[in-house]
Amino acid sequence: MNEERIITVFGSSRPAETHPDYREARQVGRLLAEHGFAVCSGGYGGVMEAVSRGAKEVSGKTYGVTAEFFSRHANPFIDVEVRVKTWEERLFELIRLADGFVACKGGTGTLVELAVVWEMLNKSVIAPKPVAIVGNFWQPILDRVREVELGPRESSESRVWKEASGNLIHSATTPEDAANFLAAQLKKH
């Protein structure tokens, strides 16, 4: 019996179908589905629509976590809509459902999603789950945070958080790299 593995993909709601970020996210969805993963997103437009669409193009299963707060419904490529009341519930449901994560290019919402996952992994609030960023958009933020984590300790706290090793988030140069990384990591478990 196959246990369903779900990858939550975070990204901007803004890119239109003709935008390179939409095309990249569509490829991410397709590749994840080809690896046998169900794809989960925030369920709306832009990157969320693109990853769902890409997954559906190769008969993959899709989830969309939407919130009454936004007063919109899921994009047409969603198989299972999980409807919650608030933005916060939506964020934690996206995390709860996932066996792994991908962060595509995005704005403040995507930054919050990535940061919450990163912090939860860093402080062992959730079980270890693989995370990949696609492209170099988030790399300067990762580098800056890692610089702080590896820097001198000004407090007496001796505990070193996991991110000090710099390996909680995989920097994927391409959608293929991200999908292959997640597939390799999740086959270990």
Buried (B, 14 or more C-beta within 10 A) or exposed (E): EEEEBBBBBBBBBBBEEEBEBBBBBBBBBBBBBBBEBBBBBBBBBBBBBBBBBBBBBEEBBBBBBBBEEBEEEBBEBBBBBBBBEEEEBBBBBBBEBBBBBBBBBBEEBBBBBBEBBBBBBBEEEBEEBBBBBBBEBBEEBBEEBBEEBEEEEEEEEEEEBBBBEBEBBBBBEBBEBBBBBBBEBBEEE
